[in-house]
Amino acid sequence: MIEINKSILKNIYKKRSEDAKKYDYGLLLVIGGSEFYSGSPALSALAAFKAGVDMVRIIAPKRAADIIASFTPNLAAYPLEGSHLNKEHLATLISMTESAKAAARGKTAVVIGGGMGRSEETQEAILEYLSQVSVPAVIDADAIHALGMKPETISDQPSIITPHSYEFFVLTGREVVNLSDEEKIKIVQEEAARLKTTILLKGKTDIISNGQEVALNKTGNPYLTKGGCGDTLAGICGALLSQGVDAFTAAQAGAYINGLAGELASKKLKESLMATDLIDEIPNVLLRF
């Protein structure tokens, strides 16, 4: 059993090479958003930048993409026609994923699910996309609901699934809300082994398993229930995956960074904390080790 501490960051964040080129430290695709939810992909992207990724490309339905592109010149957002993701967009998604892999010489990952909605055609498009691409993925929010219909879609792919307790039930059919940590640990490990993935079960103590090993993260506090703090976690994990960090290690480091950044922000703001405040504290976490 691993209890995560700041030493994990020393193993990931090393001095950058003087000969570094663009994309050597990752190109992340964030696929998400819908007509109503535009903030989620932006929060993931901003957190990913603060966690060290070289570039983020957001792919979102047009209204969401247009709003995101206006937030800051740091964000590049590609607009998909329509109000939500559907199968007509698959060719574009796959083409953009392959071009990202080529441009970044394989240093690529995807974050998918935030703010996408749960219409049947969106859920089917998510599953079809995941079945056709071979790229490390962080599967979050609405994409977890899609995956619950066909979990074998991501078997053997480098992936991190980031459920809270209800999403874990949707994914696995197993209820963990009122169980002890010992019982939760056993179930998360079993399900990660069954699905051949890494699961990061969010909670007071985050439980992370790749089906073989288990790690516990105790950073964070109750203020991280605020909307968007799961999106930031997904973005940090995606940034690390895109840089070649293995899924189990990326999930551990992502949980640690996100939780500690939330702690630092909440010391100043308490109930007034927002996800953007957490993002602002990520550099202070990375400067601590």
FENUR-V245265 format. One record per residue. RES is the residue in three letters. SS is DSSP state (H for helix, E for strand, C for the rest). PHI is phi in radians with two decimals (NA if undefined). OMEGA is omega as a letter, one per 40 degrees, with the letter a starting at -180 (999 if undefined). Layout:
BEGIN
res->RES ss->SS phi->PHI omega->OMEGA
res->RES ss->SS phi->PHI omega->OMEGA
END
This chain:
BEGIN
res->MET ss->C phi->NA omega->a
res->ILE ss->E phi->-1.81 omega->i
res->GLU ss->E phi->-1.83 omega->a
res->ILE ss->C phi->-1.26 omega->i
res->ASN ss->C phi->-2.46 omega->a
res->LYS ss->C phi->-1.15 omega->a
res->SER ss->H phi->-1.09 omega->i
res->ILE ss->H phi->-1.11 omega->a
res->LEU ss->H phi->-1.25 omega->i
res->LYS ss->H phi->-1.11 omega->a
res->ASN ss->H phi->-1.38 omega->a
res->ILE ss->H phi->-1.82 omega->a
res->TYR ss->C phi->-1.63 omega->i
res->LYS ss->C phi->-1.92 omega->a
res->LYS ss->C phi->-1.03 omega->a
res->ARG ss->C phi->-1.26 omega->i
res->SER ss->C phi->-1.13 omega->i
res->GLU ss->C phi->-1.12 omega->a
res->ASP ss->C phi->-1.68 omega->a
res->ALA ss->C phi->-1.06 omega->i
res->LYS ss->C phi->-2.03 omega->i
res->LYS ss->C phi->-0.96 omega->a
res->TYR ss->C phi->1.42 omega->i
res->ASP ss->C phi->-1.05 omega->i
res->TYR ss->C phi->-1.94 omega->i
res->GLY ss->C phi->1.76 omega->i
res->LEU ss->E phi->-2.26 omega->a
res->LEU ss->E phi->-1.86 omega->i
res->LEU ss->E phi->-1.71 omega->i
res->VAL ss->E phi->-2.04 omega->a
res->ILE ss->E phi->-1.92 omega->a
res->GLY ss->C phi->-3.12 omega->i
res->GLY ss->C phi->1.46 omega->i
res->SER ss->C phi->-2.81 omega->a
res->GLU ss->C phi->-1.06 omega->a
res->PHE ss->C phi->-1.58 omega->a
res->TYR ss->C phi->-1.83 omega->i
res->SER ss->C phi->-1.96 omega->a
res->GLY ss->H phi->-1.31 omega->a
res->SER ss->H phi->-0.98 omega->i
res->PRO ss->H phi->-1.08 omega->i
res->ALA ss->H phi->-1.14 omega->i
res->LEU ss->H phi->-1.12 omega->i
res->SER ss->H phi->-1.07 omega->a
res->ALA ss->H phi->-1.16 omega->a
res->LEU ss->H phi->-1.13 omega->i
res->ALA ss->H phi->-1.13 omega->i
res->ALA ss->H phi->-1.10 omega->i
res->PHE ss->H phi->-1.04 omega->a
res->LYS ss->H phi->-1.14 omega->i
res->ALA ss->C phi->-1.46 omega->i
res->GLY ss->C phi->2.00 omega->a
res->VAL ss->C phi->-1.18 omega->a
res->ASP ss->C phi->-1.27 omega->a
res->MET ss->E phi->-2.68 omega->i
res->VAL ss->E phi->-2.22 omega->i
res->ARG ss->E phi->-2.02 omega->i
res->ILE ss->E phi->-1.71 omega->i
res->ILE ss->E phi->-2.10 omega->a
res->ALA ss->E phi->-2.65 omega->i
res->PRO ss->E phi->-0.95 omega->a
res->LYS ss->H phi->-0.92 omega->a
res->ARG ss->H phi->-1.06 omega->i
res->ALA ss->H phi->-1.12 omega->a
res->ALA ss->H phi->-1.08 omega->a
res->ASP ss->H phi->-1.12 omega->i
res->ILE ss->H phi->-1.14 omega->a
res->ILE ss->H phi->-1.05 omega->a
res->ALA ss->H phi->-1.10 omega->a
res->SER ss->H phi->-1.50 omega->a
res->PHE ss->H phi->-1.10 omega->a
res->THR ss->C phi->-2.81 omega->i
res->PRO ss->C phi->-1.17 omega->i
res->ASN ss->C phi->-1.28 omega->a
res->LEU ss->C phi->-1.80 omega->i
res->ALA ss->E phi->-1.86 omega->a
res->ALA ss->E phi->-2.22 omega->i
res->TYR ss->E phi->-1.69 omega->a
res->PRO ss->E phi->-1.53 omega->i
res->LEU ss->E phi->-1.72 omega->i
res->GLU ss->C phi->-1.14 omega->i
res->GLY ss->C phi->1.80 omega->a
res->SER ss->C phi->-1.64 omega->a
res->HIS ss->C phi->-2.77 omega->a
res->LEU ss->C phi->-1.17 omega->i
res->ASN ss->C phi->-2.56 omega->a
res->LYS ss->H phi->-1.15 omega->i
res->GLU ss->H phi->-1.12 omega->a
res->HIS ss->H phi->-1.58 omega->a
res->LEU ss->H phi->-1.04 omega->a
res->ALA ss->H phi->-1.05 omega->i
res->THR ss->H phi->-1.16 omega->a
res->LEU ss->H phi->-1.07 omega->a
res->ILE ss->H phi->-1.17 omega->i
res->SER ss->H phi->-1.08 omega->a
res->MET ss->H phi->-1.20 omega->i
res->THR ss->H phi->-1.17 omega->a
res->GLU ss->H phi->-1.16 omega->i
res->SER ss->H phi->-1.21 omega->i
res->ALA ss->H phi->-1.14 omega->i
res->LYS ss->H phi->-1.07 omega->i
res->ALA ss->H phi->-1.19 omega->a
res->ALA ss->H phi->-1.12 omega->a
res->ALA ss->C phi->-1.66 omega->i
res->ARG ss->C phi->0.93 omega->i
res->GLY ss->C phi->1.54 omega->i
res->LYS ss->C phi->-1.43 omega->a
res->THR ss->E phi->-2.40 omega->i
res->ALA ss->E phi->-2.60 omega->a
res->VAL ss->E phi->-2.24 omega->i
res->VAL ss->E phi->-1.94 omega->a
res->ILE ss->E phi->-2.38 omega->i
res->GLY ss->C phi->2.29 omega->a
res->GLY ss->C phi->-1.14 omega->i
res->GLY ss->C phi->1.26 omega->a
res->MET ss->C phi->-1.41 omega->a
res->GLY ss->C phi->1.54 omega->a
res->ARG ss->C phi->-2.16 omega->i
res->SER ss->C phi->-1.14 omega->a
res->GLU ss->H phi->-1.03 omega->a
res->GLU ss->H phi->-1.23 omega->i
res->THR ss->H phi->-1.19 omega->i
res->GLN ss->H phi->-1.07 omega->i
res->GLU ss->H phi->-1.15 omega->i
res->ALA ss->H phi->-1.15 omega->i
res->ILE ss->H phi->-1.06 omega->a
res->LEU ss->H phi->-1.11 omega->a
res->GLU ss->H phi->-1.13 omega->i
res->TYR ss->H phi->-1.07 omega->a
res->LEU ss->H phi->-1.07 omega->a
res->SER ss->H phi->-1.33 omega->a
res->GLN ss->H phi->-1.85 omega->a
res->VAL ss->C phi->-1.95 omega->i
res->SER ss->C phi->-2.11 omega->a
res->VAL ss->C phi->-2.62 omega->i
res->PRO ss->E phi->-0.98 omega->a
res->ALA ss->E phi->-2.37 omega->i
res->VAL ss->E phi->-1.81 omega->a
res->ILE ss->E phi->-1.89 omega->a
res->ASP ss->C phi->-2.29 omega->i
res->ALA ss->C phi->0.88 omega->a
res->ASP ss->H phi->-1.13 omega->i
res->ALA ss->H phi->-1.23 omega->i
res->ILE ss->H phi->-1.17 omega->i
res->HIS ss->H phi->-1.10 omega->i
res->ALA ss->H phi->-1.13 omega->a
res->LEU ss->H phi->-1.13 omega->i
res->GLY ss->H phi->-1.05 omega->i
res->MET ss->H phi->-1.37 omega->a
res->LYS ss->C phi->-2.70 omega->a
res->PRO ss->H phi->-1.08 omega->a
res->GLU ss->H phi->-1.15 omega->a
res->THR ss->H phi->-0.96 omega->a
res->ILE ss->H phi->-1.88 omega->a
res->SER ss->C phi->-1.01 omega->i
res->ASP ss->C phi->1.28 omega->i
res->GLN ss->C phi->-1.57 omega->i
res->PRO ss->C phi->-1.13 omega->a
res->SER ss->E phi->-2.65 omega->i
res->ILE ss->E phi->-2.21 omega->i
res->ILE ss->E phi->-1.88 omega->a
res->THR ss->C phi->-2.09 omega->a
res->PRO ss->C phi->-1.49 omega->i
res->HIS ss->C phi->-1.52 omega->a
res->SER ss->H phi->-1.07 omega->i
res->TYR ss->H phi->-1.21 omega->i
res->GLU ss->H phi->-1.12 omega->i
res->PHE ss->H phi->-1.09 omega->i
res->PHE ss->H phi->-1.11 omega->i
res->VAL ss->H phi->-1.07 omega->a
res->LEU ss->H phi->-1.26 omega->a
res->THR ss->H phi->-2.02 omega->a
res->GLY ss->C phi->1.37 omega->a
res->ARG ss->C phi->-2.01 omega->a
res->GLU ss->C phi->-1.54 omega->a
res->VAL ss->C phi->-2.19 omega->a
res->VAL ss->C phi->-0.96 omega->a
res->ASN ss->C phi->-1.78 omega->a
res->LEU ss->C phi->-1.56 omega->i
res->SER ss->C phi->-1.25 omega->i
res->ASP ss->H phi->-1.04 omega->i
res->GLU ss->H phi->-1.07 omega->i
res->GLU ss->H phi->-1.20 omega->i
res->LYS ss->H phi->-1.08 omega->a
res->ILE ss->H phi->-1.01 omega->a
res->LYS ss->H phi->-1.07 omega->a
res->ILE ss->H phi->-1.20 omega->i
res->VAL ss->H phi->-1.07 omega->i
res->GLN ss->H phi->-1.11 omega->i
res->GLU ss->H phi->-1.09 omega->a
res->GLU ss->H phi->-1.27 omega->i
res->ALA ss->H phi->-1.11 omega->i
res->ALA ss->H phi->-1.17 omega->a
res->ARG ss->H phi->-1.13 omega->a
res->LEU ss->H phi->-1.53 omega->i
res->LYS ss->C phi->0.98 omega->a
res->THR ss->C phi->-2.58 omega->i
res->THR ss->E phi->-1.87 omega->i
res->ILE ss->E phi->-1.92 omega->i
res->LEU ss->E phi->-2.01 omega->i
res->LEU ss->E phi->-1.45 omega->a
res->LYS ss->C phi->-1.36 omega->i
res->GLY ss->C phi->-3.12 omega->i
res->LYS ss->C phi->-0.94 omega->i
res->THR ss->C phi->-1.96 omega->i
res->ASP ss->E phi->-1.31 omega->i
res->ILE ss->E phi->-1.94 omega->a
res->ILE ss->E phi->-2.18 omega->i
res->SER ss->E phi->-2.57 omega->i
res->ASN ss->C phi->-1.83 omega->a
res->GLY ss->C phi->1.66 omega->i
res->GLN ss->C phi->-2.00 omega->i
res->GLU ss->C phi->-1.76 omega->i
res->VAL ss->E phi->-2.29 omega->i
res->ALA ss->E phi->-2.26 omega->i
res->LEU ss->E phi->-2.06 omega->i
res->ASN ss->E phi->-2.03 omega->a
res->LYS ss->C phi->-2.02 omega->i
res->THR ss->C phi->-1.34 omega->a
res->GLY ss->C phi->1.91 omega->i
res->ASN ss->C phi->-2.83 omega->a
res->PRO ss->H phi->-1.09 omega->i
res->TYR ss->H phi->-1.24 omega->a
res->LEU ss->H phi->-1.41 omega->i
res->THR ss->H phi->-1.31 omega->a
res->LYS ss->C phi->-1.06 omega->i
res->GLY ss->C phi->-0.98 omega->i
res->GLY ss->C phi->1.77 omega->a
res->CYS ss->H phi->-1.28 omega->i
res->GLY ss->H phi->-1.35 omega->i
res->ASP ss->H phi->-1.14 omega->i
res->THR ss->H phi->-1.14 omega->i
res->LEU ss->H phi->-1.02 omega->a
res->ALA ss->H phi->-1.06 omega->i
res->GLY ss->H phi->-1.13 omega->i
res->ILE ss->H phi->-1.12 omega->i
res->CYS ss->H phi->-1.04 omega->i
res->GLY ss->H phi->-1.12 omega->i
res->ALA ss->H phi->-1.02 omega->a
res->LEU ss->H phi->-1.23 omega->i
res->LEU ss->H phi->-1.01 omega->a
res->SER ss->H phi->-1.17 omega->a
res->GLN ss->C phi->-1.61 omega->i
res->GLY ss->C phi->1.66 omega->i
res->VAL ss->C phi->-1.25 omega->a
res->ASP ss->C phi->-1.16 omega->a
res->ALA ss->H phi->-1.06 omega->a
res->PHE ss->H phi->-1.13 omega->i
res->THR ss->H phi->-1.21 omega->i
res->ALA ss->H phi->-1.08 omega->i
res->ALA ss->H phi->-1.14 omega->i
res->GLN ss->H phi->-1.10 omega->a
res->ALA ss->H phi->-1.14 omega->i
res->GLY ss->H phi->-1.07 omega->i
res->ALA ss->H phi->-1.12 omega->a
res->TYR ss->H phi->-1.11 omega->a
res->ILE ss->H phi->-1.10 omega->a
res->ASN ss->H phi->-1.08 omega->a
res->GLY ss->H phi->-1.15 omega->a
res->LEU ss->H phi->-1.22 omega->i
res->ALA ss->H phi->-1.06 omega->i
res->GLY ss->H phi->-1.13 omega->i
res->GLU ss->H phi->-1.07 omega->a
res->LEU ss->H phi->-1.08 omega->a
res->ALA ss->H phi->-1.16 omega->a
res->SER ss->H phi->-1.25 omega->i
res->LYS ss->H phi->-1.08 omega->a
res->LYS ss->H phi->-1.53 omega->a
res->LEU ss->H phi->-2.07 omega->a
res->LYS ss->H phi->0.83 omega->a
res->GLU ss->H phi->-1.08 omega->a
res->SER ss->H phi->-1.47 omega->a
res->LEU ss->C phi->-1.00 omega->i
res->MET ss->C phi->-2.22 omega->a
res->ALA ss->H phi->-1.03 omega->i
res->THR ss->H phi->-1.14 omega->i
res->ASP ss->H phi->-1.21 omega->i
res->LEU ss->H phi->-1.05 omega->i
res->ILE ss->H phi->-1.01 omega->a
res->ASP ss->H phi->-1.12 omega->a
res->GLU ss->H phi->-1.60 omega->a
res->ILE ss->H phi->-0.97 omega->i
res->PRO ss->H phi->-1.01 omega->i
res->ASN ss->H phi->-1.22 omega->i
res->VAL ss->H phi->-1.19 omega->a
res->LEU ss->H phi->-1.25 omega->i
res->LEU ss->C phi->-1.50 omega->a
res->ARG ss->C phi->-1.51 omega->a
res->PHE ss->C phi->-1.79 omega->999
END
